[in-house]
Amino acid sequence: MKSMARSGDLILAYITAPNHATARRLARALVEERLAACVNIGGSIESIYRWKGTIEKGREVALVVKTRRALLARLTRRVAALHPYETPCVIAFPIIGGHNAFLRWLRAETA
């Protein structure tokens, strides 16, 4: 398929935040510092998790971050420094393909 490109150096990072204000602050910092080309901020989600031996539930906001694999360690450290959680969620997934122009843009914006 012509519009698909090999993109093994690109990833999506998934991050959760306690509210939209924190999500926007994280997103802005990551894009300004070129650790991300783009961050999508979703609506409110409900999370159920075990924390320090107790089942907890709460509202959070999900962020989807488009970046390069080589930036993941720096991105993770930056999120940890800015995030109010003791243990913020930062996990990554490989991007296996996509529109060539978009993938080029993603690389250029995180160079």
Buried (B, 14 or more C-beta within 10 A) or exposed (E): EEEEBEBEBBBBBBBBBBEEEBBBBBBEBBBEEBBBBBBEBEEEEEEEEEEEEEEEEEEBBBBBBBBBBEBBEBBBEBBEEBBEBEEBBBEBEEBEBBEBEBBEBBBEBBE
